Structure formats: structure tokens, C-alpha cells
Amino acid sequence: MPDLFHALRHRLRSIPPSALDVALTLAVLAGQTVPFLYADRMSGPQPWTLAEYWPVPLSSLPLLVRRRLPMTVFVVVAAASLAYSLAGPDVPYQPVPYGWLAGLYTVAELCPGPQRALAVLISLPPAVAVSPDTFVRSALTAAAAYAMGRSVVRHRRSAALEAELATERERARIARDMHDILAHGISVMTVQAEAGPYAVRVAPERAEQAFKVIADAGRDAQGQLSRVLGEPGGRSPVARPALDGLPRLVERVSATGPAVRLTVTGTPAALHPDTEAAAYRIVQEALTNIVKHARATAGEVRFDWKDGEVVIMISDNGRGPAREAGPASGRGLNGMRERATACGGTLTLGAGRAGFEVKVRLPIGKRT
């Protein structure tokens, strides 16, 4: 049923507003004309005159311009409905003033507060005159029309707010991805470039390897940025990093100096794509911090697959907890925490067995 409702709403949104207004006007005109054709179902057609019928088109046809002149249209159709109700016993009985209700709905949807209050006051005489003996029913009908108009406004505001929040979330995601990609790539290239002059003099083969690492890091960062931003040349505008890219990531970091090893225990299981991307980025940022801040000679990335979760440990033998007060405690660590939390996981960091340690717990399975 929800899918059917959303499909119907999507289809209605695809119809031009002018076409909807024409359909509404014709429906109101038909509804208010029916009593003239059959005042009593058992007595057959009842003749009518133009003098008796004139309020009907006046209370329906103005709805064609209801979006442009909502308050004016409402006053006209309300006055026509009141005139029809006061015409006397010669005109057919009309239990529902469709035009008036449609005009009140439009005012509730499109007009500011003072005009809406005025419309409610204007509605009181028609509510009494249309059906004095059933005023409560008329008042409830009017209240329902007004409430529907206001609910449309609230829905639009909610949809606009959700779209704005979605945009902000997407911007934050892109900012985190760009930070992780650029920080990692630049760190690798900087380390190799700083060692390059020494390698050229004493170990040309190492200099050649350094230039290769720099080029690989630059190409990889360029490709990842293209995918994140959806630019031409990226393999896919929605491509996300996956865990099968970790061996290459670890290899590239090891080429910069600290010897990093990747170990896996337990039986790997499928992660939700968002969780898998978060795991990759967290490891990438942690390794970037090892290169930039740890002054480490060795590091380890360990994946421990357990029932219902994967525990990821990124550790090194570098400077230890002192790093937490350094530059790494800024956007990088905050980004790692945000990624873990967004996937329903946790992240802790601090002193490890030999240096610094990042520990992440992420759930296994689909996110709901």
C-alpha cells in the first residue's frame, strides 16, 4: 500500500498544475450541477432556469486561477455559495458547497496567516446558511478542508528540510572523502619526495622506486577524486572504495617507509556497501596518520571477523598517545568517528602495545 501511495503521488506530481486546476474546476462544476438534474432521485429530472443556476458557475469557474489569486477566488466562490444558499426553496438543495471548500483549501495552502484568519471568518456565514440545521457538519467539513491545505504546506516544508539535510549530509560525505584521499596521497608523495634527493645520490634504484610510488599515489588520488565528484574519467560516479583494495593500500604505505602488514582472522562476511566504504576510509586515514605523525617503522592492519561484527585494529610502533594532541586529532579522527557511528559502530583510539592504536567495531549485515 505505501508503494502504491508513493507511485500515485509521483504520478500526480508529473501532471502540470494547470491541468489539475482544470480537472478540479470541472469536478466542482459537475458536483454542483447534479442537484439541478436530479433534485430527488425518485422524481426524475427537474427543470431549472439560468436565474437559479448562475451561482453554480460563479462558485466553480474562478478555481481555474486559484493559484494566482487564492484570496480573491475564495471570496468570489464563498459569496456565490452564500447567494445560492439564500436563493430560497426554488433551487435544488446542495448539501456540500464544493467550490467554497476548494477555495478554503487553497487559501490554507497558499496564503499567509492574516489572510487565512480572514478566510475562516468569511466562512462562517456560508457554513450557517448552507445548512443551518447541520452547522456542526458544515463546520467540520470546512475544518477538514483547511487542515488538508495546511498539511500540504507542512509536508512541503518537511520535504524541503529533508532535501536540505540530505544535501548537507552529501556535502559532509564528500568533504570527508576528499580529506581522506588528499591527505593520504599527499602524505605518501611528500615522504617519497623528501627521501628522493638522498636516494638519487646514494641509491638510484630507490629513487626510481620513489618516483614510481609518487606517480602511483597521484594517479590513485586523481581517480578516487573523480569518482567521488562524479567527474568524467572516473570509473563510476557512485563507485565506493572496497576492502579488496586494502592490500594495494597497505603496499603503497609500506613503500613509503613503515613496514605495514595486513592480517585477517575469522571468516570474512559481506558488509553493507556504506559500511565497507567506511572501513576502507578509516583504515586509509589511520595509515595516513602513521605516515605523517607516528614516526613509526612498523604497523599492522588486523581484521577480526566475529559473529555479527568485524573488529579492525590499526596499530604502529611510533610516538604513541602523544599523537592524539597533534594534527591528527582534527578532521581526520573526527571523520573516522563519524564514519563508524554512521554505520552503527564504535571507534576508540589511544595507546597500543608499542605505540598508537585505532580500534573499530562495525556491524556485519545490511543496514535498515
N, C-alpha and C positions, 0 to 999 in steps of 0.2 A: 504493500500500500504506500509506504513512503516513496518508493521508487516511482510509482505511478503519479504521486502528487508532484514530485520534482520534475518529472517529464512534462506534466501538464503545465506547470509554472514556466518551464523553459519554453514551451511552445507558445504560451501566451505572450512571453516577453519578445518573441520574434515577430509578433503581429504589430504593425505600425499603430501608434496611439490614436491617430485619426480614424483608422478603421474600427478600433474598439469603441470610439465615441459614436460613430455611425451606428454600429450594432446596438449599443446601449440606447441610443435615441429611438431607433426603430422598435426595440423591445418595449420601452416605456410607452411609446405611442400605441403599439398594439395592445398592451395591457390595459391602457386607459380607454381604448376604443371598444373593447369586448363588451362592457356593460350596455353600450348602445345597440349592439347587435342582439344580445340576449339578456334583457333585463331580468327575466325569470326563465330558467331553463325549461320549465314546463309550459310556458305560454308562447314560445317561439319568438321570431324577430319582432322588435318593437321599433316603430318609425321614430325618427328624430330629425331635428332641424338644425341649420347652421347656427342659429342664435343660441341653441342649447349646447352645441358641440364646440364652440370656439375656445373655451378654456383648455380643451384637451391638447391641441397642437401648441398652445402657448405654454403649457406646462411640460412639454416634452422636446419640441424642436430647439429651444435655446441650449439644450445639453450638448449640441454639436460644438459649441465654443466654450464648454465648461472649464477647460484647462487654461484658456487665455483670460477669461473673465469670470472666475469662480463665484465671487460675491454678487456680481450683477446678475448672473444666471440664477443664482439661488433666490434672490429677491423676486425675480420675474416668475419663476416657477412656483414659489411659495404663494405669491399673490394670485396666480392663476388657479392654484389648488384651492385657495380660500374662496375665490369667486365661484368656482364650481360647487363647493360645498354649500354656499349660501344661495344657490340658484333656485332652490325650492324643490318641491316634490315632483316636478315635471321631468327633471333629468334623472337618468338611471343612477342607482346607488353605487358608489365607488368605495369599497371598503379599504383600499390601500392607495394612498397618493404616491405613486411610484416616482413621479418627477420631483416632488418635494424631497423624498428620501434620497434620490440620486444627487440632488443639489446639495443637501446637507452633508452627505458623504464627501462630496468634492470639496466643500469648504473645510471640513475637518482635515482633509488630506493636504490641501494646498495653501490655506490661509493662515496668517499669524493669529496669535491669541485674542486680541481685541475683536477682530472680525469673527472669529469662531464664537466668542461670547455673544456678540450681536446676533449671529445666526440662530443661536439657541433661543434667545428672547423672541426673535421673529417667528420661530417655530411654534411657540405656544398657542397663538390664535388658530393656526391651521389644525393643530393637534386636538383642540377642543371642538372646532367647527366641523372637522371631517367626521368625527364620531363622538358626539358629546356623551353618549351613553357608554362608550367604551374608551374613555380617556386614558385609562391605565394602559390598555393595549397599544393605543397610538403613541403614548409617551415611550413605552418600551421599544416599539419599532423604531422611533426616532433615535433613541439612545443607542440601539444596535447599529444603525447606520453611521452615527457619529463615532462610535467605538471602532467600527471597521476602518473608517478613514484614518483615525489616529494609530491603529495597529499597523497600517501600511507605512506610516511615517516612521514608527519605531523599528519596523523591520528594515526599512531602507537605511536608517541610521546604524542599526546593528550590522547590516551587511557592509556598509561603508567602513565602520570601525574594524570589522574583521579583515576587510581587504587591506586597510592601513596597517593593522598589526601583522598581517601576512607579509606585506611589503617590508616592514621593519625587520621581521624575522629573516627574510631572504637577504636583506642588506647585511644583517649581522653575520649570517652564514657565509656570505661572500667575503666579508671582511676577515673572518677567522681563517677561511681557506687561503685567501691571498697572503695573510700574515704567515701562515704555516709554510706555504710554498716559497715565498720570497725569503723568509728567514732561513729556511733550510738551504735553499740554493745559494744564497749569498754567503752563508757561513762556510759551506763546502768550498766555494770558489775563493773566498778570502784566505782560508787556511792554505790551500794549494798555491795561491798566488804569492803569499808571504814566504813559502818554502821554495818557490821557484828559483829565485836568484842564486840561493845556495846550491840547489841541485844542479843548476846549469854549470856551475864551476867545478863541483866535485863528483857528480853522478849524473851525467847527461841522460842516462836511461830513466832515472827517476824524474827528471824534468819532463821528459816526453810523456811519462805516465801522469804527471801532474796536469799537463795541458789537456790530456785526454779526459781526466776527471772534471776539469773546469768546463770543457765543452759539453760533456755529458750532463753535468748539473744544469748548465744553461739551457740546453735543449729540453731537458725534462721539465724545468720550471716553466719554460715557454709553452710547452704542450699542456701542462696542467692549468696554467692561467687561461689558455684558450678554451679549455673545456669548462672551467668554472664560469667564464664570462660568456660562453656560447659564441665565440668568435669563429669566423671561417678559418679552417685549418685545424681546429680541434676535432678529435675523432668523434666526439658526440657532445652536444651542449648539455646533456644530462648525465654524462659519464661520471662515475664516482670512483674514488680510489678503493681498491680491494686488497684483501690480505695476501693474495698471491703476488702482490708487488713488493711485499716486505723483504724477501731475500735480496732483491736488487737494491732496495733502500739501504739495508744493512751493509751490503757490499760496498756501496758508494761511500757510506760513512767510514767504513774501515779503511778505505783508500786514503782518507784524509789524515790518519794517524792512529786514533784509538782503535784497538782491535775489538770489534763488536761481534758477538756470536748470537745466533738465533736458535732457541731450543723450544721444543713443543712436547708437552706431556698430556696424556689423556687422548680421547678421541675427538678430533675436530668436528664441529657441528655447524649447520647453516645458521648464519646470523641475518637479521633483518638488514637490508641494504644501508639504512641510515646508521645502524649500529656498527656495521662493518666499516663504513667510511669513517665513523668517529674513532674506531680502534686504530685505523691506519694513521689518521691525523694526530692522534695522541702520541703514538709511537714516533711519528715523524718529528713532532715538536720536542719530545723528550730527548731524542737523539741530537736534534739541533742544539739543545742546551748543553749536552755533553761536549759537543764540538766547540761551542762558543765560550762556555763558562767553567767547565769542570776541570780542565787541565788533566784529563784522565788518560791513562794508557790502555785501559781495557773497559769493556762494557758488555752487558748481556740484555737481550730481549727474550723473556720467557713467557710462553703461553701455556697456561694450565687449564685444560678443559675439564670441567666437572659437571655434575648433574645440574642443569638449569642455568649455568653461568660459565663465563670464561674469566680467569684472573690473569691479568697482564702485568708483568713486573719488568720495569726498565731500570737497570742499576748500573753504576760505574764505580771506579776506584779513585775518583777525583777529589775535589775540595770538600765535598760533604755538605752539611747543613748550611755552611756559610753562603752557599749559592742562593738560598731562599731569600736572602735580603738583597740580592743583586738584581740586575736587569731581568733575570728570568722570572721574577715574581710578578711581572707586569702582565701585559696582554697575553703572553704565551701560556702561563699557568692558569690564568683566568679562562682562557679559551679551552684548555684541557678540561677544567672543571665543568664548564658549561656543556661541552660535548658529552661528557659522561653522564651528567644529570639529565640532559635532554633524552638520553636513551634509557633512563631508569636505572642507571648505575651509580657508582661512587668512585671517588678518586682521593687518594691520600698520598702524601709525599713527606720526605724527611730523611733522616739518617738511615743508611743501609749498613750492610755488613762491613763494607770497606769505604764507602763514600756516600753517594746520594742515591735515593731510590724513589721511583714513582710506581704506585700500585693502583691498578684499576680493576674494578669488578663490573662486568657488563652482562646483562641477561641474554640467554640464548632463546631464540624463537622469534615469532612475529610480534611486532608491536600492534596494539589495538587502539 
